[in-house]
Amino acid sequence: DDALLKQVFGEEELSALQARRPELIDTARAYFPHLTSSTCERLSREAEVLHAEKTRCQREMEQLAVRNYGAFIGSAKVTQAVRQEVVDVQKQLDELAETLGPMQEDIKEFQQS
């Protein structure tokens, strides 16, 4: 299994890829048995098959994005509203801290006297 990967990528490049992009190596491990068991005719069509699969995936992703556009916009609006509420709460807490700061000092002075 890894012997074929070493032949294709080279030992140093394989180690580097395993560190940087392990998902690529996993894909190669899953794909190589398909390639090595294919007929010559099937291999000659492989580029065309892969291109068609890529086009299909891109089309599906575009359709999914269009179908879920409303949900995406809704989520973005909710996220923006929550972010604004957090900012507002932080401002109120800062104002409260400014108000309580002098009172705390007065209380400490009162307790010490």
DRENRO-362982 format. One record per atom (N, C-alpha, C, O): residue number from 1; residue in three letters; atom name; x, y, z. Coordinates in pm, 1 decimal, decimal comma. Layout:
# DRENRO-362982
{gutor NUM Ala CA {X Y Z}};
...
END
This chain:
# DRENRO-362982
{gutor 1 Asp N {82,9 -119,3 0,0}};
{gutor 1 Asp CA {0,0 0,0 0,0}};
{gutor 1 Asp C {86,9 125,1 0,0}};
{gutor 1 Asp O {80,7 204,9 -93,5}};
{gutor 2 Asp N {167,9 142,7 104,2}};
{gutor 2 Asp CA {256,2 259,8 109,6}};
{gutor 2 Asp C {371,4 250,3 10,4}};
{gutor 2 Asp O {429,8 352,0 -27,0}};
{gutor 3 Ala N {404,1 129,2 -32,3}};
{gutor 3 Ala CA {510,7 114,8 -131,9}};
{gutor 3 Ala C {470,4 183,5 -261,7}};
{gutor 3 Ala O {552,8 250,0 -324,4}};
{gutor 4 Leu N {344,9 168,4 -302,9}};
{gutor 4 Leu CA {295,9 235,2 -423,5}};
{gutor 4 Leu C {296,0 386,2 -404,8}};
{gutor 4 Leu O {332,0 460,8 -495,9}};
{gutor 5 Leu N {255,5 430,8 -286,3}};
{gutor 5 Leu CA {257,9 574,8 -258,3}};
{gutor 5 Leu C {399,7 629,4 -266,2}};
{gutor 5 Leu O {421,0 739,0 -317,9}};
{gutor 6 Lys N {496,5 554,2 -215,6}};
{gutor 6 Lys CA {637,2 597,2 -222,0}};
{gutor 6 Lys C {684,6 603,6 -366,3}};
{gutor 6 Lys O {759,8 693,9 -402,8}};
{gutor 7 Gln N {641,4 508,4 -449,2}};
{gutor 7 Gln CA {679,6 511,0 -590,0}};
{gutor 7 Gln C {620,7 632,1 -661,4}};
{gutor 7 Gln O {687,0 694,2 -744,4}};
{gutor 8 Val N {498,2 664,8 -629,4}};
{gutor 8 Val CA {431,3 774,9 -697,7}};
{gutor 8 Val C {482,8 910,3 -648,7}};
{gutor 8 Val O {515,9 997,2 -729,2}};
{gutor 9 Phe N {489,3 927,9 -517,2}};
{gutor 9 Phe CA {524,1 1058,9 -462,6}};
{gutor 9 Phe C {672,5 1074,0 -429,5}};
{gutor 9 Phe O {722,9 1186,2 -423,9}};
{gutor 10 Gly N {742,7 964,0 -407,7}};
{gutor 10 Gly CA {879,5 970,0 -356,9}};
{gutor 10 Gly C {874,8 971,8 -205,0}};
{gutor 10 Gly O {780,1 1023,7 -145,9}};
{gutor 11 Glu N {975,8 915,8 -142,8}};
{gutor 11 Glu CA {972,1 898,4 2,8}};
{gutor 11 Glu C {967,5 1031,5 78,6}};
{gutor 11 Glu O {890,3 1046,5 173,3}};
{gutor 12 Glu N {1049,7 1127,4 37,0}};
{gutor 12 Glu CA {1051,9 1256,6 106,8}};
{gutor 12 Glu C {920,9 1332,4 88,3}};
{gutor 12 Glu O {866,0 1387,8 183,5}};
{gutor 13 Glu N {871,8 1334,3 -35,4}};
{gutor 13 Glu CA {747,0 1406,1 -63,0}};
{gutor 13 Glu C {630,1 1339,1 8,9}};
{gutor 13 Glu O {539,5 1407,5 56,7}};
{gutor 14 Leu N {631,3 1206,4 16,9}};
{gutor 14 Leu CA {525,6 1135,3 87,2}};
{gutor 14 Leu C {524,1 1174,0 234,7}};
{gutor 14 Leu O {417,6 1197,9 291,6}};
{gutor 15 Ser N {641,7 1180,3 296,7}};
{gutor 15 Ser CA {649,2 1221,1 437,2}};
{gutor 15 Ser C {599,2 1364,0 455,7}};
{gutor 15 Ser O {527,2 1394,1 550,9}};
{gutor 16 Ala N {638,0 1450,0 364,5}};
{gutor 16 Ala CA {593,9 1589,5 372,5}};
{gutor 16 Ala C {442,2 1599,7 355,9}};
{gutor 16 Ala O {375,8 1673,4 428,6}};
{gutor 17 Leu N {388,6 1525,2 259,8}};
{gutor 17 Leu CA {243,9 1529,0 237,8}};
{gutor 17 Leu C {168,1 1470,5 356,1}};
{gutor 17 Leu O {62,0 1521,4 392,4}};
{gutor 18 Gln N {219,6 1366,1 415,9}};
{gutor 18 Gln CA {153,6 1307,8 531,7}};
{gutor 18 Gln C {145,8 1408,4 645,9}};
{gutor 18 Gln O {49,0 1409,9 721,9}};
{gutor 19 Ala N {247,9 1492,1 657,4}};
{gutor 19 Ala CA {248,2 1592,8 763,3}};
{gutor 19 Ala C {156,3 1710,4 729,0}};
{gutor 19 Ala O {80,2 1757,4 813,7}};
{gutor 20 Arg N {164,1 1757,7 603,1}};
{gutor 20 Arg CA {88,8 1876,9 562,8}};
{gutor 20 Arg C {-55,5 1849,2 524,3}};
{gutor 20 Arg O {-146,0 1923,7 561,9}};
{gutor 21 Arg N {-76,5 1741,5 449,0}};
{gutor 21 Arg CA {-210,6 1714,6 394,4}};
{gutor 21 Arg C {-244,1 1566,4 404,9}};
{gutor 21 Arg O {-249,0 1496,4 303,8}};
{gutor 22 Pro N {-267,2 1518,4 526,6}};
{gutor 22 Pro CA {-296,7 1375,4 543,5}};
{gutor 22 Pro C {-421,2 1330,9 467,9}};
{gutor 22 Pro O {-431,6 1214,3 429,7}};
{gutor 23 Glu N {-515,7 1421,9 445,8}};
{gutor 23 Glu CA {-637,3 1385,4 372,5}};
{gutor 23 Glu C {-606,6 1348,9 227,9}};
{gutor 23 Glu O {-675,9 1266,0 168,9}};
{gutor 24 Leu N {-502,7 1410,5 169,8}};
{gutor 24 Leu CA {-461,3 1378,3 33,8}};
{gutor 24 Leu C {-407,6 1235,6 27,0}};
{gutor 24 Leu O {-437,7 1161,6 -66,6}};
{gutor 25 Ile N {-329,1 1198,3 125,3}};
{gutor 25 Ile CA {-273,9 1062,6 129,9}};
{gutor 25 Ile C {-386,4 962,1 150,5}};
{gutor 25 Ile O {-385,3 855,3 89,3}};
{gutor 26 Asp N {-482,8 994,2 235,2}};
{gutor 26 Asp CA {-597,6 904,5 255,7}};
{gutor 26 Asp C {-675,2 885,5 125,2}};
{gutor 26 Asp O {-718,3 774,9 92,8}};
{gutor 27 Thr N {-692,2 994,5 51,3}};
{gutor 27 Thr CA {-762,2 985,9 -77,0}};
{gutor 27 Thr C {-683,9 900,1 -174,7}};
{gutor 27 Thr O {-741,5 817,4 -245,5}};
{gutor 28 Ala N {-552,2 919,5 -178,5}};
{gutor 28 Ala CA {-468,1 839,2 -267,9}};
{gutor 28 Ala C {-476,1 691,2 -230,6}};
{gutor 28 Ala O {-484,9 605,5 -318,6}};
{gutor 29 Arg N {-473,2 661,3 -102,0}};
{gutor 29 Arg CA {-483,3 521,1 -57,8}};
{gutor 29 Arg C {-614,9 458,0 -103,2}};
{gutor 29 Arg O {-619,2 340,5 -139,7}};
{gutor 30 Ala N {-720,5 536,1 -100,5}};
{gutor 30 Ala CA {-851,0 483,8 -142,2}};
{gutor 30 Ala C {-862,9 475,8 -294,1}};
{gutor 30 Ala O {-933,2 388,8 -345,4}};
{gutor 31 Tyr N {-796,0 564,3 -366,4}};
{gutor 31 Tyr CA {-810,9 574,6 -511,9}};
{gutor 31 Tyr C {-717,0 481,6 -587,8}};
{gutor 31 Tyr O {-753,2 431,2 -694,2}};
{gutor 32 Phe N {-598,0 458,2 -535,4}};
{gutor 32 Phe CA {-500,4 375,5 -606,7}};
{gutor 32 Phe C {-549,1 234,0 -636,7}};
{gutor 32 Phe O {-522,6 185,0 -746,5}};
{gutor 33 Pro N {-618,0 166,1 -546,8}};
{gutor 33 Pro CA {-667,8 31,9 -581,7}};
{gutor 33 Pro C {-761,5 35,8 -703,3}};
{gutor 33 Pro O {-760,6 -55,5 -785,9}};
{gutor 34 His N {-841,8 141,8 -713,4}};
{gutor 34 His CA {-929,5 157,8 -829,5}};
{gutor 34 His C {-845,9 169,7 -956,5}};
{gutor 34 His O {-876,1 106,6 -1057,8}};
{gutor 35 Leu N {-741,0 250,8 -950,3}};
{gutor 35 Leu CA {-657,1 270,4 -1068,6}};
{gutor 35 Leu C {-581,7 142,9 -1107,0}};
{gutor 35 Leu O {-574,6 106,3 -1224,3}};
{gutor 36 Thr N {-526,3 77,0 -1007,3}};
{gutor 36 Thr CA {-443,5 -40,4 -1037,6}};
{gutor 36 Thr C {-526,6 -160,4 -1083,3}};
{gutor 36 Thr O {-472,9 -252,6 -1144,6}};
{gutor 37 Ser N {-655,0 -160,3 -1054,6}};
{gutor 37 Ser CA {-739,4 -271,0 -1099,1}};
{gutor 37 Ser C {-815,6 -238,1 -1227,3}};
{gutor 37 Ser O {-891,1 -321,6 -1277,0}};
{gutor 38 Ser N {-797,0 -118,5 -1281,2}};
{gutor 38 Ser CA {-870,1 -76,2 -1400,5}};
{gutor 38 Ser C {-804,6 -129,0 -1527,4}};
{gutor 38 Ser O {-684,1 -153,6 -1532,3}};
{gutor 39 Thr N {-887,7 -145,4 -1629,9}};
{gutor 39 Thr CA {-835,7 -184,5 -1760,5}};
{gutor 39 Thr C {-774,0 -63,0 -1828,7}};
{gutor 39 Thr O {-794,5 50,4 -1785,5}};
{gutor 40 Cys N {-701,0 -86,7 -1931,7}};
{gutor 40 Cys CA {-637,6 22,1 -2006,2}};
{gutor 40 Cys C {-743,9 115,8 -2064,4}};
{gutor 40 Cys O {-728,1 237,9 -2062,5}};
{gutor 41 Glu N {-852,6 56,6 -2116,1}};
{gutor 41 Glu CA {-960,3 137,6 -2172,1}};
{gutor 41 Glu C {-1023,9 226,2 -2065,2}};
{gutor 41 Glu O {-1052,7 343,4 -2089,4}};
{gutor 42 Arg N {-1044,9 170,1 -1949,4}};
{gutor 42 Arg CA {-1105,1 246,2 -1838,6}};
{gutor 42 Arg C {-1011,7 357,6 -1793,0}};
{gutor 42 Arg O {-1056,3 468,4 -1763,6}};
{gutor 43 Leu N {-882,3 328,1 -1787,3}};
{gutor 43 Leu CA {-784,1 431,1 -1748,8}};
{gutor 43 Leu C {-779,6 544,2 -1850,5}};
{gutor 43 Leu O {-760,4 660,1 -1813,8}};
{gutor 44 Ser N {-796,9 511,7 -1976,7}};
{gutor 44 Ser CA {-792,7 616,7 -2079,3}};
{gutor 44 Ser C {-913,1 710,8 -2066,6}};
{gutor 44 Ser O {-906,0 826,7 -2107,6}};
{gutor 45 Arg N {-1023,1 661,1 -2010,2}};
{gutor 45 Arg CA {-1141,8 745,5 -1990,4}};
{gutor 45 Arg C {-1143,0 812,5 -1853,2}};
{gutor 45 Arg O {-1231,3 893,9 -1826,3}};
{gutor 46 Glu N {-1048,7 780,9 -1766,8}};
{gutor 46 Glu CA {-1051,9 828,3 -1628,2}};
{gutor 46 Glu C {-1052,0 980,6 -1617,2}};
{gutor 46 Glu O {-1124,1 1035,9 -1534,2}};
{gutor 47 Ala N {-973,6 1048,6 -1698,4}};
{gutor 47 Ala CA {-969,5 1195,4 -1692,8}};
{gutor 47 Ala C {-1106,3 1252,9 -1726,0}};
{gutor 47 Ala O {-1151,6 1347,3 -1661,2}};
{gutor 48 Glu N {-1171,3 1197,4 -1825,1}};
{gutor 48 Glu CA {-1305,2 1243,7 -1863,7}};
{gutor 48 Glu C {-1406,3 1216,7 -1752,7}};
{gutor 48 Glu O {-1490,4 1301,4 -1722,6}};
{gutor 49 Val N {-1397,9 1099,2 -1692,4}};
{gutor 49 Val CA {-1488,3 1063,9 -1582,5}};
{gutor 49 Val C {-1467,8 1158,1 -1463,9}};
{gutor 49 Val O {-1564,6 1205,0 -1404,0}};
{gutor 50 Leu N {-1342,3 1185,4 -1430,4}};
{gutor 50 Leu CA {-1312,3 1275,3 -1318,5}};
{gutor 50 Leu C {-1361,2 1417,4 -1347,9}};
{gutor 50 Leu O {-1413,1 1485,0 -1259,1}};
{gutor 51 His N {-1344,8 1461,3 -1470,4}};
{gutor 51 His CA {-1392,0 1595,2 -1507,2}};
{gutor 51 His C {-1544,4 1603,4 -1493,4}};
{gutor 51 His O {-1597,4 1701,7 -1441,7}};
{gutor 52 Ala N {-1613,5 1500,5 -1539,6}};
{gutor 52 Ala CA {-1759,2 1498,2 -1527,5}};
{gutor 52 Ala C {-1801,7 1497,7 -1381,2}};
{gutor 52 Ala O {-1897,9 1565,2 -1344,5}};
{gutor 53 Glu N {-1731,2 1422,4 -1297,5}};
{gutor 53 Glu CA {-1762,1 1416,8 -1154,6}};
{gutor 53 Glu C {-1737,4 1552,6 -1088,8}};
{gutor 53 Glu O {-1815,7 1596,4 -1004,6}};
{gutor 54 Lys N {-1629,3 1618,2 -1127,3}};
{gutor 54 Lys CA {-1598,9 1751,5 -1073,5}};
{gutor 54 Lys C {-1707,8 1850,4 -1112,5}};
{gutor 54 Lys O {-1752,4 1929,5 -1029,3}};
{gutor 55 Thr N {-1750,5 1846,8 -1237,2}};
{gutor 55 Thr CA {-1856,1 1935,6 -1285,5}};
{gutor 55 Thr C {-1986,1 1909,2 -1210,9}};
{gutor 55 Thr O {-2055,9 2003,3 -1173,1}};
{gutor 56 Arg N {-2019,4 1782,6 -1189,4}};
{gutor 56 Arg CA {-2140,9 1746,2 -1116,9}};
{gutor 56 Arg C {-2135,9 1799,0 -973,6}};
{gutor 56 Arg O {-2234,3 1853,2 -923,4}};
{gutor 57 Cys N {-2021,8 1783,0 -908,8}};
{gutor 57 Cys CA {-2005,8 1831,2 -770,7}};
{gutor 57 Cys C {-2017,8 1982,4 -762,9}};
{gutor 57 Cys O {-2081,0 2035,3 -671,4}};
{gutor 58 Gln N {-1957,5 2052,2 -858,5}};
{gutor 58 Gln CA {-1968,2 2198,0 -860,4}};
{gutor 58 Gln C {-2112,5 2241,6 -879,2}};
{gutor 58 Gln O {-2158,4 2334,8 -813,1}};
{gutor 59 Arg N {-2184,2 2175,3 -968,5}};
{gutor 59 Arg CA {-2324,1 2208,8 -993,8}};
{gutor 59 Arg C {-2408,3 2184,2 -868,5}};
{gutor 59 Arg O {-2493,6 2265,7 -833,2}};
{gutor 60 Glu N {-2383,5 2071,3 -801,6}};
{gutor 60 Glu CA {-2456,9 2041,6 -678,8}};
{gutor 60 Glu C {-2428,6 2144,1 -570,1}};
{gutor 60 Glu O {-2518,9 2184,0 -496,6}};
{gutor 61 Met N {-2302,6 2186,9 -559,9}};
{gutor 61 Met CA {-2268,2 2287,5 -459,1}};
{gutor 61 Met C {-2336,3 2420,5 -489,4}};
{gutor 61 Met O {-2382,7 2488,6 -397,9}};
{gutor 62 Glu N {-2342,6 2457,9 -616,1}};
{gutor 62 Glu CA {-2411,3 2581,7 -653,8}};
{gutor 62 Glu C {-2559,7 2572,5 -621,3}};
{gutor 62 Glu O {-2617,5 2667,1 -567,9}};
{gutor 63 Gln N {-2621,8 2459,3 -653,1}};
{gutor 63 Gln CA {-2764,0 2440,6 -623,7}};
{gutor 63 Gln C {-2788,6 2444,3 -473,5}};
{gutor 63 Gln O {-2886,9 2502,6 -427,6}};
{gutor 64 Leu N {-2700,9 2383,1 -398,4}};
{gutor 64 Leu CA {-2713,7 2383,0 -252,4}};
{gutor 64 Leu C {-2700,9 2525,0 -197,7}};
{gutor 64 Leu O {-2775,4 2564,6 -108,0}};
{gutor 65 Ala N {-2606,7 2600,6 -251,7}};
{gutor 65 Ala CA {-2588,5 2739,5 -207,2}};
{gutor 65 Ala C {-2712,2 2823,2 -238,2}};
{gutor 65 Ala O {-2754,7 2904,4 -156,0}};
{gutor 66 Val N {-2769,3 2803,5 -355,4}};
{gutor 66 Val CA {-2889,4 2879,6 -393,4}};
{gutor 66 Val C {-3007,1 2839,6 -304,3}};
{gutor 66 Val O {-3080,7 2925,7 -256,2}};
{gutor 67 Arg N {-3024,8 2709,0 -282,2}};
{gutor 67 Arg CA {-3135,7 2662,2 -198,9}};
{gutor 67 Arg C {-3123,5 2712,1 -55,7}};
{gutor 67 Arg O {-3224,2 2741,8 8,6}};
{gutor 68 Asn N {-3001,8 2721,4 -5,7}};
{gutor 68 Asn CA {-2981,2 2757,7 134,5}};
{gutor 68 Asn C {-2944,8 2904,3 153,3}};
{gutor 68 Asn O {-2904,4 2944,5 262,4}};
{gutor 69 Tyr N {-2958,6 2984,3 48,6}};
{gutor 69 Tyr CA {-2923,0 3125,4 57,4}};
{gutor 69 Tyr C {-3002,9 3195,8 166,7}};
{gutor 69 Tyr O {-2947,4 3272,5 245,3}};
{gutor 70 Gly N {-3132,3 3169,6 171,2}};
{gutor 70 Gly CA {-3217,2 3232,5 272,7}};
{gutor 70 Gly C {-3172,8 3197,6 413,5}};
{gutor 70 Gly O {-3167,4 3284,0 501,1}};
{gutor 71 Ala N {-3141,1 3070,9 434,8}};
{gutor 71 Ala CA {-3094,8 3027,4 567,7}};
{gutor 71 Ala C {-2961,9 3094,4 601,7}};
{gutor 71 Ala O {-2939,5 3135,1 715,7}};
{gutor 72 Phe N {-2874,8 3105,3 502,6}};
{gutor 72 Phe CA {-2745,8 3170,2 524,4}};
{gutor 72 Phe C {-2765,0 3316,0 564,1}};
{gutor 72 Phe O {-2702,7 3363,9 658,8}};
{gutor 73 Ile N {-2851,3 3386,0 491,7}};
{gutor 73 Ile CA {-2877,3 3527,5 521,7}};
{gutor 73 Ile C {-2940,6 3540,2 660,1}};
{gutor 73 Ile O {-2904,5 3628,5 737,8}};
{gutor 74 Gly N {-3035,8 3450,9 690,4}};
{gutor 74 Gly CA {-3098,6 3453,4 822,2}};
{gutor 74 Gly C {-2997,8 3431,5 933,2}};
{gutor 74 Gly O {-3000,9 3499,9 1035,5}};
{gutor 75 Ser N {-2908,6 3336,0 912,7}};
{gutor 75 Ser CA {-2804,6 3308,9 1013,3}};
{gutor 75 Ser C {-2711,9 3428,8 1029,2}};
{gutor 75 Ser O {-2672,4 3463,7 1140,4}};
{gutor 76 Ala N {-2678,2 3490,7 918,3}};
{gutor 76 Ala CA {-2590,3 3608,0 924,8}};
{gutor 76 Ala C {-2658,0 3721,3 1001,8}};
{gutor 76 Ala O {-2593,1 3790,0 1080,7}};
{gutor 77 Lys N {-2787,7 3741,1 979,5}};
{gutor 77 Lys CA {-2860,5 3847,1 1050,9}};
{gutor 77 Lys C {-2867,6 3816,8 1200,1}};
{gutor 77 Lys O {-2849,6 3906,0 1283,0}};
{gutor 78 Val N {-2893,8 3691,2 1234,1}};
{gutor 78 Val CA {-2899,0 3652,8 1375,8}};
{gutor 78 Val C {-2762,6 3673,1 1440,4}};
{gutor 78 Val O {-2752,4 3726,1 1551,1}};
{gutor 79 Thr N {-2659,1 3631,1 1371,1}};
{gutor 79 Thr CA {-2523,5 3647,3 1424,1}};
{gutor 79 Thr C {-2491,6 3794,4 1446,2}};
{gutor 79 Thr O {-2432,4 3830,6 1547,8}};
{gutor 80 Gln N {-2530,3 3878,9 1352,2}};
{gutor 80 Gln CA {-2505,9 4022,1 1365,6}};
{gutor 80 Gln C {-2584,4 4079,0 1483,9}};
{gutor 80 Gln O {-2531,6 4160,9 1559,1}};
{gutor 81 Ala N {-2708,6 4037,0 1500,8}};
{gutor 81 Ala CA {-2789,9 4086,1 1612,0}};
{gutor 81 Ala C {-2731,0 4042,5 1746,0}};
{gutor 81 Ala O {-2725,2 4121,5 1840,3}};
{gutor 82 Val N {-2688,1 3918,8 1754,0}};
{gutor 82 Val CA {-2628,1 3869,3 1879,0}};
{gutor 82 Val C {-2499,4 3945,5 1908,3}};
{gutor 82 Val O {-2474,0 3983,8 2022,5}};
{gutor 83 Arg N {-2419,4 3967,0 1806,2}};
{gutor 83 Arg CA {-2294,8 4042,1 1824,5}};
{gutor 83 Arg C {-2324,3 4182,2 1878,1}};
{gutor 83 Arg O {-2255,2 4230,1 1968,0}};
{gutor 84 Gln N {-2427,2 4248,2 1822,9}};
{gutor 84 Gln CA {-2463,1 4382,3 1868,1}};
{gutor 84 Gln C {-2511,7 4379,3 2012,2}};
{gutor 84 Gln O {-2479,9 4468,9 2090,4}};
{gutor 85 Glu N {-2588,0 4277,7 2047,6}};
{gutor 85 Glu CA {-2634,7 4266,1 2186,0}};
{gutor 85 Glu C {-2517,7 4246,9 2282,0}};
{gutor 85 Glu O {-2517,2 4303,7 2391,2}};
{gutor 86 Val N {-2420,5 4168,8 2242,9}};
{gutor 86 Val CA {-2302,3 4148,6 2327,3}};
{gutor 86 Val C {-2227,8 4280,6 2344,9}};
{gutor 86 Val O {-2182,1 4312,2 2454,7}};
{gutor 87 Val N {-2215,5 4357,3 2237,3}};
{gutor 87 Val CA {-2150,3 4488,9 2245,6}};
{gutor 87 Val C {-2227,9 4579,8 2340,3}};
{gutor 87 Val O {-2168,3 4649,8 2422,2}};
{gutor 88 Asp N {-2360,3 4578,9 2329,5}};
{gutor 88 Asp CA {-2443,4 4661,8 2416,5}};
{gutor 88 Asp C {-2428,1 4621,1 2564,2}};
{gutor 88 Asp O {-2416,5 4706,5 2652,0}};
{gutor 89 Val N {-2428,3 4491,8 2589,3}};
{gutor 89 Val CA {-2411,5 4443,6 2726,7}};
{gutor 89 Val C {-2274,5 4484,4 2779,5}};
{gutor 89 Val O {-2262,0 4524,5 2895,2}};
{gutor 90 Gln N {-2172,1 4474,6 2695,8}};
{gutor 90 Gln CA {-2038,1 4512,7 2739,2}};
{gutor 90 Gln C {-2033,6 4661,8 2773,7}};
{gutor 90 Gln O {-1970,6 4700,3 2872,2}};
{gutor 91 Lys N {-2099,5 4745,6 2694,1}};
{gutor 91 Lys CA {-2104,6 4889,8 2723,9}};
{gutor 91 Lys C {-2173,0 4914,2 2858,1}};
{gutor 91 Lys O {-2126,2 4994,7 2938,5}};
{gutor 92 Gln N {-2283,7 4844,4 2881,6}};
{gutor 92 Gln CA {-2355,6 4861,3 3007,4}};
{gutor 92 Gln C {-2270,5 4815,4 3126,1}};
{gutor 92 Gln O {-2271,8 4878,5 3231,8}};
{gutor 93 Leu N {-2197,8 4707,2 3108,8}};
{gutor 93 Leu CA {-2109,8 4659,3 3215,5}};
{gutor 93 Leu C {-1997,5 4758,9 3243,1}};
{gutor 93 Leu O {-1960,8 4782,0 3358,3}};
{gutor 94 Asp N {-1943,4 4817,6 3136,8}};
{gutor 94 Asp CA {-1838,8 4918,7 3154,3}};
{gutor 94 Asp C {-1892,9 5039,9 3229,8}};
{gutor 94 Asp O {-1825,6 5093,6 3317,8}};
{gutor 95 Glu N {-2015,3 5083,3 3195,1}};
{gutor 95 Glu CA {-2077,6 5196,1 3264,9}};
{gutor 95 Glu C {-2102,7 5162,6 3411,2}};
{gutor 95 Glu O {-2082,5 5245,8 3499,6}};
{gutor 96 Leu N {-2146,9 5039,9 3435,5}};
{gutor 96 Leu CA {-2171,0 4996,2 3572,5}};
{gutor 96 Leu C {-2040,5 4993,9 3652,0}};
{gutor 96 Leu O {-2037,9 5034,0 3768,4}};
{gutor 97 Ala N {-1934,6 4948,2 3591,0}};
{gutor 97 Ala CA {-1804,7 4944,2 3658,7}};
{gutor 97 Ala C {-1756,9 5085,7 3691,7}};
{gutor 97 Ala O {-1700,4 5110,1 3798,3}};
{gutor 98 Glu N {-1780,4 5178,7 3598,3}};
{gutor 98 Glu CA {-1741,8 5317,6 3623,4}};
{gutor 98 Glu C {-1822,0 5376,3 3739,2}};
{gutor 98 Glu O {-1768,9 5453,6 3818,8}};
{gutor 99 Thr N {-1946,9 5340,7 3748,4}};
{gutor 99 Thr CA {-2033,4 5391,3 3854,9}};
{gutor 99 Thr C {-1997,5 5329,2 3989,9}};
{gutor 99 Thr O {-1994,0 5398,2 4091,7}};
{gutor 100 Leu N {-1971,2 5199,3 3989,8}};
{gutor 100 Leu CA {-1944,1 5128,2 4114,7}};
{gutor 100 Leu C {-1802,2 5150,2 4166,7}};
{gutor 100 Leu O {-1776,8 5136,0 4286,3}};
{gutor 101 Gly N {-1711,2 5184,4 4078,2}};
{gutor 101 Gly CA {-1571,7 5204,6 4121,1}};
{gutor 101 Gly C {-1558,9 5304,3 4234,5}};
{gutor 101 Gly O {-1503,5 5269,5 4338,8}};
{gutor 102 Pro N {-1607,7 5427,6 4219,2}};
{gutor 102 Pro CA {-1599,1 5525,1 4328,6}};
{gutor 102 Pro C {-1677,5 5480,8 4452,8}};
{gutor 102 Pro O {-1635,9 5508,4 4565,3}};
{gutor 103 Met N {-1790,5 5412,2 4432,8}};
{gutor 103 Met CA {-1869,4 5365,3 4547,0}};
{gutor 103 Met C {-1791,9 5261,5 4627,4}};
{gutor 103 Met O {-1798,9 5259,6 4750,3}};
{gutor 104 Gln N {-1718,6 5176,0 4558,6}};
{gutor 104 Gln CA {-1639,4 5074,5 4628,3}};
{gutor 104 Gln C {-1532,8 5140,6 4715,1}};
{gutor 104 Gln O {-1507,4 5097,9 4827,7}};
{gutor 105 Glu N {-1471,3 5245,0 4661,3}};
{gutor 105 Glu CA {-1370,1 5316,7 4738,5}};
{gutor 105 Glu C {-1432,8 5381,4 4862,1}};
{gutor 105 Glu O {-1374,7 5377,3 4970,6}};
{gutor 106 Asp N {-1549,7 5440,2 4846,2}};
{gutor 106 Asp CA {-1619,4 5502,5 4958,6}};
{gutor 106 Asp C {-1654,9 5398,7 5063,8}};
{gutor 106 Asp O {-1642,0 5424,7 5183,4}};
{gutor 107 Ile N {-1699,6 5281,1 5020,4}};
{gutor 107 Ile CA {-1735,0 5173,7 5113,9}};
{gutor 107 Ile C {-1611,5 5126,4 5190,3}};
{gutor 107 Ile O {-1618,5 5103,9 5311,2}};
{gutor 108 Lys N {-1499,9 5111,5 5121,7}};
{gutor 108 Lys CA {-1374,7 5069,9 5188,5}};
{gutor 108 Lys C {-1334,1 5173,1 5293,4}};
{gutor 108 Lys O {-1294,9 5137,4 5404,5}};
{gutor 109 Glu N {-1343,7 5300,6 5257,9}};
{gutor 109 Glu CA {-1307,9 5406,3 5353,0}};
{gutor 109 Glu C {-1400,5 5402,6 5472,4}};
{gutor 109 Glu O {-1355,8 5418,6 5585,9}};
{gutor 110 Phe N {-1530,6 5381,5 5448,3}};
{gutor 110 Phe CA {-1628,6 5375,3 5556,5}};
{gutor 110 Phe C {-1598,8 5256,0 5648,3}};
{gutor 110 Phe O {-1607,4 5268,4 5770,5}};
{gutor 111 Gln N {-1563,9 5141,2 5590,0}};
{gutor 111 Gln CA {-1536,2 5021,7 5670,5}};
{gutor 111 Gln C {-1410,5 5041,9 5756,0}};
{gutor 111 Gln O {-1402,3 4990,8 5867,7}};
{gutor 112 Gln N {-1314,5 5115,4 5704,2}};
{gutor 112 Gln CA {-1189,8 5136,1 5777,0}};
{gutor 112 Gln C {-1205,9 5238,2 5890,0}};
{gutor 112 Gln O {-1128,1 5238,7 5985,4}};
{gutor 113 Ser N {-1305,4 5323,1 5879,0}};
{gutor 113 Ser CA {-1322,5 5424,9 5984,2}};
{gutor 113 Ser C {-1407,8 5378,6 6098,0}};
{gutor 113 Ser O {-1430,3 5453,8 6192,8}};
END
